[in-house]
Amino acid sequence: MPQLAERMSRAVPSAIMAVAEKAKRLKAAGRDIISFSIGVPNFLPGEHVYAAARESLTHDSGQYGSNRGPDALLDAFLAHLKRNGFEGFERKHLCVGVGAKHVIFNVLYALIEEGDELILPAPYWTSHIDIARIMGAEVKIAHCGADQDYKLHPDQLEAMIGPKTKLLVFNNPSNPTGMVYTKDEIRALGDVLVKHDIWILSDDIYNQMIFDGIGWHHLLETHPELRNRLILLDSLSKTYGMPGWRVGFAAAPEALAQALVTLNSNHITNLPEVVCAAAVAALTGPQDIPQRMCVEFSHKRDEVMATFARIPGLSCPRPQGAFYAFPDVSFAYGKRHGDTLISNDVDFCNALLDAHGVACVPGSAFGEPNGLRISYTCKPAELTEGLRRFEAFCTELA
């Protein structure tokens, strides 16, 4: 039998989806399962989005669309960028994709040669490292533990940049930690980056989910001179409750944006008309649902942190964005839950699921084996009950 391409030896299934699927199987088998595993916002967009989709269907052209994206969608995204303080972008700087993950794949395909170095702060989102490895990148991981609030420090970044470094992936707010960089922290990283001619992929998809009135800041705000080698990544999935609609965006230097358009022309061709109409409505219509959900997520964050504060030995930097928390559970290593020895994060999550029916993703999936990720997007009653079970499990360790 002919063999698969060698690159497939570097491709692995999503660890997040594996946990989510296990939780679904257990629930289907009759178990009472509460899942904190997958980052689905758990709300739907407003009626105006569905109305725009229905209207689009009545005028469906049945034709191929633009590889870059239709003008109405590009203009809606340009307006979104302007609201975030990014001036001067034009349609020629943009390209759409089938979700942010597809855009990341295309960006790395366009930029990474076999053996190029890619710097990735850990904890990282699993697809960042998985896609980089498929492309043949040499991934240099910057370990950023709970003791530094899971944030990349400028001296770490400076030490990791070398002659083969091609790209830094920077995610703010962070998936999986929910941490948000301050303006001063971003400025300090930018001071390093202006000295080195490398690309920067700025994964900004949680930029509308910021808590505590701290505001969201960006490298282009502190160092606009980075614009000719920085890619802004955004998506409708989290902000508008539209993960299944699959709409992602890149804003990039013109030559790279055109490369992404060329790649689209050779695989997806275009986003469906109905999807584009819904996306335009989401970006240009009422913003009350995203704003209301941001407030709700901040309250859920408070409930999560209050539970964590009652658990001796557990520590967790306070997240101020997205909808994740990433507690350090290494206090449990070497302890037992019943007959089960907890030696690592995987043991912890398996025992928690088996004993109390709570599904979390082990931190090792994100490059930080002392922790685990909790996605707190579930219904309020489920969150409260899941946290009660989590706390009970921790108190039962001996």
N, C-alpha and C positions, 0 to 999 in steps of 0.2 A: 504493500500500500504506500502511495506517495506520502511524504511527511508534511506536517504543518510548517509554516515559516518559523524561523528561529525566534523572531520577536514574540511569538505566542508563549514561549517559555518564560517571558517576563510579565505576561498578563495574568492578573489574578482577579477573582470575583470580588466585588465590594464587600468588605467585612461588615459594614453597616447593614447592607441588605441581607446578609446571612443571618444576623441576629434578628432582624425584623421578620424574616421568613420563618425562623424557628418559633418566634412568638406567635405568628399566625397559625402555624401547624398545631401548636399546643392549645391555642384557643379553639380551633376547629375540632380538636379532640375532646373538648369539654372542660379544659382547665380555665380557671379564673385568672386571666393574665392581664396585667397592666404594663403597657409598653412605653418605656422612655427611650426607645432605640432610634427611631428614624426622625429626621428633621423635616417633618411635614407641618406647615403652619396651622392646619386644622381649622381653617375658616375659608369661606368662599367669597369671590369678588361680588361687587354690587350688581344690582339688576341691570344697570346701564351697560355693563360688560356683556351680559347675555343678550340684551336688546340689540347691541351693535353686531353681535355674532349672527343673530337671527336675520337682521336686516341685510347683512352681507350675503347670506345664503340666497336671499330672494334676487340678488343681482350677480350671482356667481358667473364669472366669465368662462370658467372651465379651462383657462389658459395657463401656461407657465408664467411665473412671476419673476421679479427681479432677484438676481443672485445676491445682491447687496441688501435688499429689503425694499419694500415699496416706499415712495417718497413720504407718504403720510405717516408711516411708522418711524422713518428716520427723523422726520421733523419733530414728532412727539418725543423721541428720545433726546434730540438736541435741546428741546425745551426742558426736559428733565435734568440734563446736564447743567443747563443755565441756572435752574433753581438750586442746584448743588454748588453753584459758584464757578462753574467751568465755562469760561467764555472762549470764543474764537474757533470752536469746532464747526466743521461743515459736513455735509453728507459724504464727501469724499474721504472723511476720516472714520466712517462708521461701517460696520457690517453686523448682520444679525446671525444667529445660529439657533439650532434646535436645543435651547437651554444653554445655561452657562457652561455646563460640562463639555458640550460640543464645541463651544467657542474656545475653551482651554485646549482641547485636543487640536483644533486647527492652529491656534497660536503656537503651540509647541512644535507642531509639524512644520510650520513655516520658519521657525527660528533655530531649532535644535539639530545639530549634527551629531552623529554617533560619537560619544566620548566627551561632548561638551559638559561642563559642570553647571549644575543648577543648585542654587542655595535655597533651602526650605527650612524655615523655623518650625520646630516641634514644640508643642502639639500642632499637627498639621491636619488638614482635611484629607481623607484617604485618597480621593481621586487625584489630588495634586501629585502625590508621589507615584501612584499607579500609572498615570498617563506619562509622566516623565520617564519612568523606567521602560515603558513600551517604546518610547522614542529613542531609547538608547542613551539617555542622559546619565552622567555620573552624578548622583544626588548627594550633595553635602548637607547633612542635617545639623542645624544649629539647635542644640538642646536648650530649651527655655523652661525650666521647672517652675513649680509652684513658688519656690523661694524668690523668683524674680517675676512673679505675677504672670507667668507664661508669656512674657514679652521679650522680643529680641532686643538686645543691647547693642549700641553702636560699636563698642569694642569687639564684640563677637563678630559682627558683620565685617568690620575692617579686617579681622584676622582670617576670615574665610575666603575673601576675594583674592583670586590668583589669576595667573595668565590664561587659564582655560575656562574661567568663569564666564558664562554667557547670560545668565538670567537669575534674578531674584524673584521668588513668588512671595508676595506680601498680602496677607489677608486681614482686613480690619473693617468692622468687627470680626472677631475670630470665630470660626467653626473649627474646633469643637469647644472652645473655652468661654466664649461670650465676652472676652476681654476687649477693651477699646483703648487705643493709644491716645494719649493726650497730644496737644499741639506741640508741646516742647519735646516729647518723645519722638514724634515724627520729624520734627526739625533736626534733631540729633542724628537720626538715621539718614536724612537727606544730606546732611553735611558730609557723611561718608560717601554716599552714592554719587554726588557731583564730582568726586575725584576719580571715579572709575567708569570706564565706558562699557557698561553692561546694560542689558534690557531689564525692565522692571514690569512684572505682571501684577497689577494692583487689583486684587479680588475684592470688590466693594459691594457684594450683593446684599449685605445686611445694613447698608448705609442709612436706611430709613428706620431702623430699629435701634434707637439710642435712648438710654434711660437717664434719669436723674438730672436732666437739663444740662448735661456736660457738652453737648454738641459733637459733631463729627468733623474731623480734620483730615487733610490729605496731603500727600507729597507735592502735588501740583499747587497747593495753597502756599506751602512754605518754600518750595523750590521750583518755580515755574520753568526754570531752565532745563528740567528733566523731561520736558514734554516730548522732545524728539526721540525719546527711547522708552517711553512709558505707555503701557496699555491699560486702559480702564476697563474692567469687566463688571457687567451688571446683568440683572435678570428680573423678570416679573415674579418668579416663583414664590419667594418668601414675602415680599412686600405686599403683594396683591392676592395672596392665596391661590396662585395659579400654577403650581408645579407641574400639573399634567398637561398644561397648554404648551409647554416647552418653548419659551421665548427668552433668548439670551442676546446680549449686545457686547460689542467691543468698540471702544473709541481709541484710535491708534494713529501713529504717523501714517501719512497717505500711502506710502509704498507697502507697509505691512497690511493696512486695511485692504488694499487691492489684492494682496496675496490671499487674504481670507476670502475675498469675493471669488477669486479663481478656484480655490479649494471647494467652495460651495457649488460652483458651476460643475464640478466633477463628481459630486456625490448627492447633496440634498436638492440641488437646483434652487429651490425657494421654500419659504414657509407658506403654508396654505393661506388662501385669502381670508377665510373665516377666522383663523388664528390671528392674523395681522389686524383685522378689524377689532377684535376683542382687545388686543394689546394696545391699540391706539386709544380705545375707550378707557382702558385702565389708567394709562398715563395722563390723559387729558381731562378725564372726568372727575367727579367728586373724590376727595381723598379722605373722607371721614372714616371709612372702614379701616384702612391701614393705620390711621392715627389712633383710632379707638383700640385696635388690637395691640399697638405698641404700649399703650397704657396698661392693658390687661396683662401683657407679658411681663411688664415691670412688677406688677403685683404678684404674679406667679413666681418671679425671681425672688421676691421678698419672702414668700412662703418657703421656697426651697432653702434659702439661706438660714431662715429661722430654724428649720429642721436640722440642718447641718450643725448649727451652733450648739445643739443639745447633745451631739454625739461626741463623747470624749475621744480624743486622738485624731479625729477627722479634721482636715483643713481644706479650705477652698477659697482662693482669691475671689473677690466679689465681682461677678460679671456685670457689665453695664451696657450690654447690647446683645443682639441676636436673641435666641431663646434656648441657650445651653448653659449648663454648669458643669464644671470639671473638677470634682472633688479628688483630693489625694487620699486614697484609702489604704496606703501602705501600713497604717497602724494595725491593720487586720492580718498582715502577713505573719505566718507562724502560729496563728490561732486556729481554733477549730469551731466549726458549726456542726454540732452533733458529732457524727463520725467523720466529717469531711475536713481535711486539713486545707487551710487557705494559704497557698504558697505564693500566689501572684494574682494579678488582676483578672485573668481568665477564670481561675478557681473562684474568686469572689463573685463574678457575674454569674457563673454557672450555678453556684450554691444559692445565690439570691433568687435566681429564676426557679430552681427546683423547690426550694423551701417556701418561698413566699409569692411566687408568680410575678415577679417584677423583672422586666427585661431592660438591661442597660448594655451599652457597647464598651468592651474592655479598652482601657487607655492605650494598650500596646498597638491597637489598630490605628492610632493616631500618633504613634511614636513616643508615647509617654506611659510606660508600664506601671507607674505608681498610681495612676488615676483611672477614672472611667467617665464616660460622657452620659449626662442626663439631658434629654430633650423634654422640656416641660410644656409642650404645646397641647397636651391632652385636655379633656374637659376638666373643669375645676374640681368636681367630685372625685374623678379618677386621680388627679394629681394629689389631692389630700390623702386619699387612701393609699396610693402608691408610696408616698413619703412616709406614711405611718408604718407601712410594711418594711420599708428600707430601714427606718430607725429601729424597728423591732429586731430585724435581722442583725444589725450591728450590736445591739445590746445582748443578743444571745451568744455572741462570740466568746470563747473562753480559751 
